[in-house]
Amino acid sequence: AWLESQLRPRFATDTSQRDALARARAEAVRDAVVGEGKVDAARVFLTARASGAGQPGVARMQLQLQ
């Protein structure tokens, strides 16, 4: 707990950094799903939403298959 309290302020991110990380993760998942050739690329899309809207320290990812 002490170490975390010392390091967390030094590694704080802003919204643009979180958005870039979220986008990179989403693109990696999309590429993995489409890359195997089992899902048509036209059926996979990414949407943008504001990051950091959830609980502090919690990452949220939503993957939806239709």
DSSP file with accessible surface (Angstrom, degrees, kcal/mol):
  #  RESIDUE AA STRUCTURE BP1 BP2  ACC     N-H-->O    O-->H-N    N-H-->O    O-->H-N    TCO  KAPPA ALPHA  PHI   PSI    X-CA   Y-CA   Z-CA
    1    1 A A     >        0   0  116      0, 0.0     4,-2.2     0, 0.0     5,-0.1   0.000 360.0 360.0 360.0 -42.7    0.0    0.0    0.0
    2    2 A W  H  >  +     0   0  180      2,-0.2     4,-1.5     1,-0.2     5,-0.2   0.940 360.0  48.1 -63.5 -46.4    2.8    2.4    0.9
    3    3 A L  H  > S+     0   0  103      1,-0.2     4,-2.4     2,-0.2     3,-0.3   0.917 111.1  51.2 -61.1 -42.6    4.7    1.7   -2.4
    4    4 A E  H  > S+     0   0  105      1,-0.2     4,-2.9     2,-0.2    -1,-0.2   0.925 107.8  52.1 -60.9 -43.2    1.5    2.2   -4.4
    5    5 A S  H  < S+     0   0   65     -4,-2.2    -1,-0.2     1,-0.2    -2,-0.2   0.805 112.9  46.4 -65.0 -26.9    0.8    5.5   -2.7
    6    6 A Q  H  < S+     0   0   83     -4,-1.5     4,-0.4    -3,-0.3    -1,-0.2   0.844 119.6  37.5 -80.6 -35.9    4.3    6.7   -3.6
    7    7 A L  H >X S+     0   0   67     -4,-2.4     4,-1.1    -5,-0.2     3,-0.7   0.824  99.1  73.5 -87.5 -34.8    4.3    5.5   -7.2
    8    8 A R  G >< S+     0   0  142     -4,-2.9     3,-0.9     1,-0.2    -1,-0.1   0.903  96.5  49.6 -52.6 -47.1    0.7    6.2   -8.3
    9    9 A P  G >4 S+     0   0   92      0, 0.0     3,-0.9     0, 0.0    -1,-0.2   0.857 108.6  54.6 -63.0 -29.1    1.1   10.0   -8.5
   10   10 A R  G <4 S+     0   0  192     -3,-0.7    -2,-0.2    -4,-0.4    -3,-0.1   0.714 113.9  40.1 -75.4 -22.3    4.3    9.6  -10.6
   11   11 A F  G << S+     0   0  152     -4,-1.1    -1,-0.2    -3,-0.9    -3,-0.1   0.086  81.3 142.3-114.6  22.1    2.5    7.5  -13.2
   12   12 A A    <   -     0   0   75     -3,-0.9     2,-0.3    -4,-0.1    -4,-0.0  -0.350  35.6-152.6 -63.5 143.2   -0.8    9.3  -13.4
   13   13 A T        -     0   0   73     -2,-0.0     2,-0.2     4,-0.0    -2,-0.1  -0.817   4.1-133.8-115.9 158.5   -2.3    9.5  -16.9
   14   14 A D     >  -     0   0   82     -2,-0.3     4,-2.2     1,-0.1     3,-0.2  -0.522  36.6 -93.8-103.1 177.3   -4.5   12.0  -18.5
   15   15 A T  H  > S+     0   0   70      1,-0.2     4,-2.8     2,-0.2     5,-0.2   0.891 122.4  53.5 -60.6 -40.8   -7.6   11.4  -20.6
   16   16 A S  H  > S+     0   0   76      1,-0.2     4,-2.2     2,-0.2    -1,-0.2   0.890 109.3  49.2 -66.0 -35.6   -5.8   11.5  -24.0
   17   17 A Q  H  > S+     0   0  102     -3,-0.2     4,-2.2     2,-0.2    -1,-0.2   0.916 112.8  47.1 -68.1 -42.0   -3.3    8.9  -22.8
   18   18 A R  H  X S+     0   0   84     -4,-2.2     4,-2.7     2,-0.2    -2,-0.2   0.908 111.9  50.9 -65.2 -40.5   -6.0    6.6  -21.5
   19   19 A D  H  X S+     0   0   64     -4,-2.8     4,-2.5    -5,-0.2    -2,-0.2   0.911 110.2  49.5 -62.9 -42.1   -8.0    7.0  -24.8
   20   20 A A  H  X S+     0   0   62     -4,-2.2     4,-2.4    -5,-0.2    -1,-0.2   0.910 112.5  47.4 -64.4 -41.5   -4.9    6.1  -26.8
   21   21 A L  H  X S+     0   0   88     -4,-2.2     4,-2.5     2,-0.2     5,-0.2   0.932 112.1  49.7 -65.6 -42.7   -4.3    3.0  -24.7
   22   22 A A  H  X S+     0   0   50     -4,-2.7     4,-2.5     1,-0.2    -2,-0.2   0.916 111.7  48.8 -61.9 -42.4   -7.9    2.0  -25.0
   23   23 A R  H  X S+     0   0  109     -4,-2.5     4,-2.6     2,-0.2    -1,-0.2   0.921 110.8  50.0 -64.3 -43.5   -7.8    2.5  -28.8
   24   24 A A  H  X S+     0   0   52     -4,-2.4     4,-2.0     2,-0.2    -2,-0.2   0.911 112.4  47.7 -63.2 -40.7   -4.6    0.4  -29.1
   25   25 A R  H  X S+     0   0  146     -4,-2.5     4,-2.2     2,-0.2    -1,-0.2   0.922 111.8  49.8 -65.2 -44.5   -6.1   -2.4  -27.0
   26   26 A A  H  X S+     0   0   36     -4,-2.5     4,-2.7     1,-0.2    -2,-0.2   0.911 110.6  49.7 -62.2 -41.5   -9.3   -2.4  -29.0
   27   27 A E  H  X S+     0   0   68     -4,-2.6     4,-2.9     2,-0.2    -1,-0.2   0.891 109.1  52.6 -65.4 -36.3   -7.4   -2.5  -32.3
   28   28 A A  H  X S+     0   0   59     -4,-2.0     4,-2.1     2,-0.2    -2,-0.2   0.919 111.2  46.1 -65.9 -41.2   -5.3   -5.4  -31.1
   29   29 A V  H  X S+     0   0   47     -4,-2.2     4,-2.6     2,-0.2     5,-0.2   0.938 113.4  49.5 -65.9 -45.2   -8.4   -7.4  -30.1
   30   30 A R  H  X S+     0   0   75     -4,-2.7     4,-2.9     1,-0.2     5,-0.4   0.940 111.1  49.3 -58.6 -46.5  -10.0   -6.5  -33.5
   31   31 A D  H  X S+     0   0   90     -4,-2.9     4,-2.5     1,-0.2    -1,-0.2   0.884 111.7  49.2 -62.4 -37.6   -6.9   -7.6  -35.4
   32   32 A A  H  X S+     0   0   58     -4,-2.1     4,-0.9    -5,-0.2    -1,-0.2   0.918 114.1  45.0 -68.1 -41.4   -6.7  -10.9  -33.5
   33   33 A V  H  < S+     0   0   45     -4,-2.6     6,-0.5     1,-0.2     5,-0.5   0.933 122.0  36.6 -68.9 -44.3  -10.4  -11.7  -34.1
   34   34 A V  H >< S+     0   0   37     -4,-2.9     3,-2.0    -5,-0.2     5,-0.2   0.850 106.6  68.6 -77.6 -33.1  -10.3  -10.7  -37.8
   35   35 A G  H 3< S+     0   0   65     -4,-2.5    -1,-0.2    -5,-0.4    -2,-0.2   0.762  91.1  59.8 -61.4 -28.2   -6.8  -12.1  -38.4
   36   36 A E  T 3< S-     0   0  138     -4,-0.9    -1,-0.3    -3,-0.3    -2,-0.1   0.623 105.7-128.3 -76.3 -11.4   -7.8  -15.7  -37.9
   37   37 A G  S <  S+     0   0   65     -3,-2.0    -2,-0.1     2,-0.2    -3,-0.1   0.523  81.6 109.0  79.9   5.8  -10.3  -15.3  -40.8
   38   38 A K  S    S+     0   0  172     -5,-0.5     2,-0.4     1,-0.2    -4,-0.1   0.688  75.2  49.4 -88.2 -18.1  -13.2  -16.7  -38.9
   39   39 A V  S    S-     0   0   46     -6,-0.5    -2,-0.2    -5,-0.2     2,-0.2  -0.987  89.4-119.8-125.0 128.7  -15.0  -13.3  -38.6
   40   40 A D    >   -     0   0  101     -2,-0.4     3,-2.1     1,-0.1     4,-0.3  -0.453  18.7-132.6 -65.3 132.9  -15.5  -11.0  -41.6
   41   41 A A  G >  S+     0   0   58      1,-0.3     3,-1.4     2,-0.2    -1,-0.1   0.795 104.5  65.7 -59.1 -28.1  -13.8   -7.6  -41.1
   42   42 A A  G 3  S+     0   0   86      1,-0.3    -1,-0.3     3,-0.0    -2,-0.1   0.711  98.2  54.8 -68.2 -17.4  -16.9   -5.8  -42.2
   43   43 A R  G <  S+     0   0  162     -3,-2.1     2,-0.5     2,-0.0    -1,-0.3   0.453  96.7  75.9 -94.2  -2.3  -18.7   -7.2  -39.1
   44   44 A V    <   +     0   0   37     -3,-1.4     2,-0.3    -4,-0.3    21,-0.0  -0.940  56.8 159.1-115.0 127.9  -16.1   -5.8  -36.6
   45   45 A F        -     0   0  150     -2,-0.5     2,-0.4     2,-0.0    -3,-0.0  -0.976  30.2-132.5-144.8 157.5  -16.0   -2.1  -35.7
   46   46 A L        -     0   0   47     -2,-0.3     2,-0.3   -16,-0.0   -23,-0.0  -0.872  16.2-159.8-110.0 144.4  -14.7    0.0  -33.0
   47   47 A T        -     0   0  108     -2,-0.4     2,-0.4     2,-0.0    -2,-0.0  -0.877  13.8-130.2-119.6 155.9  -16.7    2.8  -31.2
   48   48 A A        +     0   0   95     -2,-0.3     2,-0.3     3,-0.0   -29,-0.0  -0.866  31.1 160.1-107.3 139.0  -15.3    5.7  -29.2
   49   49 A R        -     0   0  134     -2,-0.4     2,-0.0   -30,-0.1    -2,-0.0  -0.974  48.1 -83.2-149.1 157.9  -16.4    6.7  -25.8
   50   50 A A        -     0   0   68     -2,-0.3     3,-0.5     1,-0.1     2,-0.2  -0.338  44.0-140.7 -63.8 135.7  -14.8    8.8  -23.1
   51   51 A S  S    S+     0   0   26      1,-0.2   -32,-0.1   -36,-0.1    -1,-0.1  -0.530  78.5  41.7 -91.1 165.8  -12.4    6.9  -20.9
   52   52 A G  S    S+     0   0   56     -2,-0.2    -1,-0.2     6,-0.1    -2,-0.1   0.597  74.6 119.6  77.6  10.3  -12.0    7.3  -17.2
   53   53 A A        +     0   0   81     -3,-0.5    -2,-0.1     2,-0.0    -1,-0.1   0.628  62.1  68.6 -83.0 -11.7  -15.8    7.5  -16.7
   54   54 A G  S    S-     0   0   61      1,-0.2     3,-0.1     4,-0.2     5,-0.0   0.030 102.9 -47.3 -91.1-159.6  -15.8    4.4  -14.4
   55   55 A Q    >   -     0   0  139      1,-0.1     3,-1.8     2,-0.1    -1,-0.2  -0.430  69.6 -94.7 -71.0 144.3  -14.6    3.7  -11.0
   56   56 A P  T 3  S+     0   0  130      0, 0.0    -1,-0.1     0, 0.0     3,-0.1  -0.327 109.7  14.4 -60.6 134.2  -11.0    4.9  -10.2
   57   57 A G  T 3  S+     0   0   73      1,-0.2     2,-0.5    -3,-0.1    -2,-0.1   0.537 102.4 111.7  80.4   6.3   -8.5    2.1  -10.7
   58   58 A V    <   -     0   0   87     -3,-1.8     2,-0.4     2,-0.0    -1,-0.2  -0.952  53.0-154.1-118.2 127.7  -10.9   -0.1  -12.6
   59   59 A A        -     0   0   83     -2,-0.5     2,-0.4    -3,-0.1    -4,-0.0  -0.828  11.0-161.1 -97.8 138.5  -10.5   -0.9  -16.3
   60   60 A R        +     0   0  167     -2,-0.4     2,-0.4     2,-0.0    -6,-0.0  -0.970  10.8 178.5-123.7 133.1  -13.7   -1.8  -18.3
   61   61 A M        -     0   0  130     -2,-0.4     2,-0.5     2,-0.0    -2,-0.0  -0.999   9.0-163.3-132.3 134.0  -13.8   -3.5  -21.6
   62   62 A Q        -     0   0  124     -2,-0.4     2,-0.5     2,-0.0    -2,-0.0  -0.981   7.5-179.7-121.2 122.5  -16.9   -4.5  -23.5
   63   63 A L        -     0   0  112     -2,-0.5     2,-0.5     2,-0.0    -2,-0.0  -0.991   7.8-173.7-120.7 124.2  -16.8   -7.0  -26.3
   64   64 A Q        -     0   0  126     -2,-0.5     2,-0.5     2,-0.0    -2,-0.0  -0.978   8.1-166.4-125.9 127.1  -20.1   -7.7  -28.0
   65   65 A L              0   0  141     -2,-0.5   -21,-0.0   -21,-0.0    -2,-0.0  -0.938 360.0 360.0-110.7 133.1  -20.7  -10.4  -30.7
   66   66 A Q              0   0  173     -2,-0.5    -2,-0.0   -23,-0.2   -23,-0.0  -0.939 360.0 360.0-123.4 360.0  -23.8  -10.3  -32.7
